[in-house]
Amino acid sequence: MTLVLPDTSKNTSFSKESPLLQLAIDSTSLGEVKTCMRKYFYSVVWGYQPKSTKVDLIFGIWMHEGSERYQHAKAKGLGHNDCLDVALDHVLRSTWNKELGRPWASGDSYKNRLTLVRTLVWYLDQYGEHDSLETIILANGKPAVELSFSFDVGFHTFSGERIQYCGHLDRLAEMNGQRFIPDLKTTKSDISPHYWAQFNPSNQFGMYSLAGQVAFNVSVRGIVVDAAQVLVNSSRFARQLIPKDEASVDEWFRGSLWWLRLIEDAAKDGLRHGEAAYPMNDKSCGMWGGCPFQSICARSPGARQQWLASEFNQRVWDPLQRRGDI
């Protein structure tokens, strides 16, 4: 298989000295490494993704964007109904397909344009105007919403460069003198003890808690997860605190360094051995609904790149792209 290197002129998260080495790592990239090195190679290093965007992903993005607009409007002193108007205006415009001249058609009876608007309105009615979590206002007068972060991990690579963790927090909030990181999740599943268990321990929340301490100098009490269960004819909500003390955050950080060594070793060997430097974890193939690259890994190594090019799109996964400037 011909080795394809990331275009470092487009993806600033990779080293210009050693183009397979990712220097800016977010929770998604690290999570792919922990799941399967081959999946990380295909999805992050090469940037392949399924041609059809998962409904769950785009639905969640629009919920976050609507909530973000609400918080910005609230910080300006607008009332609840006016804040809702701002949020809905953004979501309705975003879900209108200009090329086809019609609304977004998800093909999903649970997650579609109608249930998106309904869930957003009901969520903000419950956790917007009278939220016990008050969004922190930054020194520039803007709310601490969709905050981009990056900080040096202290990990020296073989190329002499240093790795940094980066990403985006939904927001920073305060309640009873304590600081928290709220995070909104949407699901079709029951909001049960089993549902909450997936967040502790959590790769994503481990990095978020570390970012609160290092990037924002905030002692975070934990992650507050707002879960929105989206049903065909209804939406339900629940809130849960995922506690994060200093010892557990430190444990997550020290453990993450082991995975960084895998990234470094693979990047070092990848120029010579290609994808063989990124071994597949075949025990993960069927997990979480099935890996999108399972059919690729099932093929002969020499044929995989051709099938990747025909069945997937390529995009740049660059976690250094900033958010929150609206």
C-alpha distance (Angstrom), angle and dihedral (degrees) to the residues before:
residue distance angle dihedral
M1 . . .
T2 3.80 . .
L3 3.79 110.2 .
V4 3.81 113.1 -120.9
L5 3.80 114.6 -158.9
P6 3.82 124.0 -150.7
D7 3.80 113.6 -101.3
T8 3.81 99.5 -115.3
S9 3.82 90.5 -169.5
K10 3.81 87.0 67.9
N11 3.80 100.5 29.0
T12 3.79 110.2 53.6
S13 3.80 93.1 -178.8
F14 3.82 92.3 76.3
S15 3.80 127.9 76.6
K16 3.79 118.3 -101.9
E17 3.81 88.8 -153.0
S18 3.80 95.3 51.7
P19 3.83 106.8 17.6
L20 3.82 96.1 -163.4
L21 3.81 91.2 57.7
Q22 3.79 114.6 95.6
L23 3.79 109.5 -150.2
A24 3.82 99.7 175.8
I25 3.79 109.0 56.0
D26 3.78 127.5 -176.4
S27 3.80 129.3 -170.3
T28 3.81 91.3 -94.7
S29 3.82 92.6 55.4
L30 3.79 92.8 44.4
G31 3.79 90.4 46.0
E32 3.80 91.2 54.8
V33 3.81 89.6 51.6
K34 3.80 90.8 51.8
T35 3.80 91.0 48.5
C36 3.81 99.3 44.8
M37 3.80 133.0 -26.2
R38 3.81 91.6 -143.5
K39 3.80 90.8 53.0
Y40 3.82 88.6 50.3
F41 3.81 89.5 50.8
Y42 3.80 93.7 50.9
S43 3.82 99.5 39.5
V44 3.81 103.9 34.0
V45 3.81 108.4 20.7
W46 3.79 95.5 38.1
G47 3.80 94.6 24.5
Y48 3.80 99.2 -135.6
Q49 3.78 117.9 162.0
P50 3.83 134.2 170.4
K51 3.80 113.3 -84.8
S52 3.79 91.5 -123.4
T53 3.79 116.8 60.6
K54 3.78 113.0 -130.4
V55 3.79 112.5 -107.7
D56 3.82 91.0 -135.4
L57 3.80 90.9 58.2
I58 3.79 98.6 48.1
F59 3.83 92.1 41.4
G60 3.81 89.6 54.4
I61 3.80 92.3 47.4
W62 3.80 92.2 54.5
M63 3.80 91.5 46.7
H64 3.80 88.9 53.8
E65 3.80 93.0 46.3
G66 3.80 92.2 50.0
S67 3.80 91.7 48.7
E68 3.80 90.3 47.5
R69 3.81 91.8 53.5
Y70 3.79 89.5 49.0
Q71 3.81 92.3 53.5
H72 3.81 92.7 48.6
A73 3.80 90.9 50.5
K74 3.80 91.1 46.6
A75 3.83 90.3 52.6
K76 3.81 88.4 56.1
G77 3.79 89.8 58.4
L78 3.80 99.0 -104.5
G79 3.78 118.8 151.1
H80 3.78 123.6 -109.8
N81 3.81 96.8 -96.4
D82 3.79 92.7 47.9
C83 3.80 90.2 48.7
L84 3.79 88.9 51.4
D85 3.81 89.7 51.9
V86 3.82 90.2 54.5
A87 3.80 92.3 48.8
L88 3.80 94.8 45.8
D89 3.78 93.3 45.5
H90 3.78 89.7 57.5
V91 3.81 95.1 45.5
L92 3.80 94.8 45.5
R93 3.78 91.6 49.7
S94 3.81 91.9 45.8
T95 3.81 92.6 51.3
W96 3.80 94.3 50.4
N97 3.81 113.0 100.7
K98 3.81 103.3 -141.2
E99 3.78 94.5 -172.8
L100 3.80 93.7 55.2
G101 3.79 95.7 31.2
R102 3.78 93.9 -128.9
P103 3.82 141.3 91.8
W104 3.80 122.9 -80.5
A105 3.80 109.6 -79.5
S106 3.80 109.3 -153.8
G107 3.79 97.9 177.2
D108 3.80 87.3 -138.1
S109 3.80 120.5 115.8
Y110 3.82 91.1 -154.5
K111 3.78 103.3 41.8
N112 3.79 114.0 38.5
R113 3.78 139.6 119.2
L114 3.81 94.3 -78.1
T115 3.80 95.1 48.7
L116 3.80 90.2 43.6
V117 3.81 92.6 57.4
R118 3.79 92.2 42.1
T119 3.82 93.7 48.6
L120 3.80 93.2 46.3
V121 3.82 93.5 50.1
W122 3.80 94.4 46.1
Y123 3.79 91.8 44.8
L124 3.80 93.1 51.7
D125 3.80 90.9 44.3
Q126 3.80 88.0 57.4
Y127 3.80 102.0 34.8
G128 3.78 103.8 20.6
E129 3.79 117.2 64.4
H130 3.82 98.6 26.0
D131 3.79 101.1 28.0
S132 3.79 113.2 152.3
L133 3.81 86.6 -147.6
E134 3.80 107.5 80.1
T135 3.80 114.4 -155.7
I136 3.80 110.8 -121.8
I137 3.80 114.2 -116.7
L138 3.81 113.1 -136.4
A139 3.79 125.7 -135.0
N140 3.83 89.8 -99.0
G141 3.80 89.9 59.5
K142 3.80 94.7 -108.3
P143 3.80 123.3 121.6
A144 3.80 117.4 -103.8
V145 3.80 92.5 -109.3
E146 3.83 128.6 138.8
L147 3.78 91.8 1.3
S148 3.78 117.8 -170.0
F149 3.79 115.0 -146.0
S150 3.79 138.8 -176.9
F151 3.78 130.3 170.6
D152 3.79 138.7 168.5
V153 3.80 113.5 -97.9
G154 3.80 94.2 -160.9
F155 3.80 92.2 -119.5
H156 3.83 113.8 140.6
T157 3.81 113.3 -154.0
F158 3.80 130.0 -152.0
S159 3.81 88.6 -101.6
G160 3.80 91.2 58.8
E161 3.81 91.6 -110.1
R162 3.79 126.9 120.8
I163 3.78 129.6 -124.4
Q164 3.78 122.7 -128.2
Y165 3.79 132.4 -165.8
C166 3.78 116.1 -132.3
G167 3.76 142.1 167.1
H168 3.77 143.5 113.5
L169 3.81 133.4 -73.8
D170 3.80 120.7 -149.1
R171 3.79 89.5 -134.8
L172 3.79 146.5 -51.2
A173 3.78 117.3 -113.6
E174 3.78 141.3 176.6
M175 3.79 132.6 -140.8
N176 3.80 126.7 173.8
G177 3.80 91.1 -11.7
Q178 3.81 93.6 -53.7
R179 3.80 127.8 110.8
F180 3.79 125.6 -127.9
I181 3.79 140.1 174.7
P182 3.82 109.1 -131.3
D183 3.80 117.4 -154.3
L184 3.80 128.1 -174.0
K185 3.81 120.7 -143.3
T186 3.80 129.6 -178.6
T187 3.79 123.3 -155.6
K188 3.78 144.0 165.7
S189 3.80 90.4 -147.5
D190 3.79 127.8 93.9
I191 3.78 112.9 -88.9
S192 3.78 94.5 -121.2
P193 3.82 135.9 144.1
H194 3.80 86.5 -89.8
Y195 3.80 89.7 56.5
W196 3.81 93.3 51.2
A197 3.81 92.3 46.2
Q198 3.82 91.6 70.1
F199 3.81 90.4 69.3
N200 3.79 98.2 58.7
P201 2.95 112.6 84.7
S202 3.79 95.8 20.6
N203 3.79 131.4 165.9
Q204 3.81 91.8 -149.9
F205 3.78 95.9 48.3
G206 3.78 92.1 43.1
M207 3.79 89.5 60.1
Y208 3.81 92.6 41.9
S209 3.81 92.1 53.4
L210 3.80 90.6 48.6
A211 3.81 90.2 49.2
G212 3.79 90.9 52.9
Q213 3.79 90.3 56.3
V214 3.81 99.8 39.4
A215 3.80 107.5 27.5
F216 3.82 98.7 35.6
N217 3.80 101.1 23.2
V218 3.78 90.6 -128.7
S219 3.78 123.5 140.9
V220 3.79 99.2 -134.7
R221 3.80 118.9 -153.2
G222 3.79 91.0 -159.6
I223 3.78 147.5 -67.7
V224 3.80 117.8 -63.1
V225 3.80 108.5 -150.9
D226 3.78 118.6 -158.1
A227 3.80 107.2 -161.4
A228 3.80 119.7 -160.4
Q229 3.79 114.1 -166.1
V230 3.79 107.8 -156.5
L231 3.80 115.4 -153.0
V232 3.79 130.7 174.4
N233 3.80 94.8 -103.9
S234 3.78 102.7 15.7
S235 3.80 147.0 25.0
R236 3.79 126.5 -140.0
F237 3.77 130.3 -164.4
A238 3.79 138.3 -158.4
R239 3.79 135.8 169.8
Q240 3.80 128.1 -145.4
L241 3.79 134.0 179.4
I242 3.80 115.3 -133.7
P243 3.82 101.6 -161.1
K244 3.80 118.9 -140.0
D245 3.79 119.1 -173.7
E246 3.80 125.1 -174.8
A247 3.80 94.2 -100.2
S248 3.82 94.4 54.0
V249 3.81 92.1 46.8
D250 3.81 90.3 50.2
E251 3.81 90.1 49.0
W252 3.81 90.8 52.5
F253 3.81 91.5 48.9
R254 3.81 94.9 49.7
G255 3.78 90.8 47.6
S256 3.80 91.6 49.9
L257 3.80 90.9 60.4
W258 3.81 89.4 66.5
W259 3.79 89.9 59.1
L260 3.81 91.0 47.7
R261 3.80 88.4 59.5
L262 3.80 88.8 56.3
I263 3.81 90.1 52.3
E264 3.80 90.4 49.1
D265 3.82 94.7 46.9
A266 3.82 92.2 48.4
A267 3.81 92.4 48.9
K268 3.79 89.9 49.5
D269 3.81 94.0 50.4
G270 3.80 97.2 33.8
L271 3.81 96.6 79.7
R272 3.80 88.4 62.8
H273 3.80 103.6 30.1
G274 3.82 102.2 29.1
E275 3.79 116.6 -159.8
A276 3.81 90.5 -5.6
A277 3.81 86.1 77.1
Y278 3.81 86.9 63.2
P279 3.82 104.2 58.4
M280 3.77 119.1 -158.8
N281 3.79 120.2 -116.0
D282 3.80 98.5 -140.7
K283 3.82 91.1 -174.2
S284 3.82 88.8 69.8
C285 3.82 97.9 51.0
G286 3.79 96.4 97.7
M287 3.79 98.8 35.5
W288 3.82 125.0 111.6
G289 3.77 93.7 14.8
G290 3.80 94.6 -43.6
C291 3.80 132.7 -60.2
P292 3.83 113.3 -86.2
F293 3.81 89.0 -136.8
Q294 3.81 96.0 54.0
S295 3.81 92.6 102.0
I296 3.82 89.7 50.0
C297 3.80 94.5 51.3
A298 3.80 89.0 48.5
R299 3.81 90.2 63.8
S300 3.77 128.1 81.6
P301 3.84 111.5 -81.7
G302 3.79 93.3 -116.9
A303 3.81 93.1 57.1
R304 3.79 99.6 45.5
Q305 3.79 100.5 88.1
Q306 3.80 91.5 53.5
W307 3.80 91.4 51.6
L308 3.81 92.4 45.1
A309 3.80 90.2 54.1
S310 3.82 92.7 49.2
E311 3.80 100.2 41.6
F312 3.81 102.3 35.4
N313 3.77 139.3 48.2
Q314 3.79 122.4 -130.9
R315 3.77 123.0 -130.2
V316 3.79 135.9 162.8
W317 3.79 114.1 -101.4
D318 3.80 100.6 -158.9
P319 3.81 113.1 160.9
L320 3.82 90.3 -171.9
Q321 3.79 90.0 74.8
R322 3.77 103.0 109.7
R323 3.79 129.0 -131.9
G324 3.76 137.9 -170.7
D325 3.81 100.2 66.2
I326 3.80 101.6 125.2
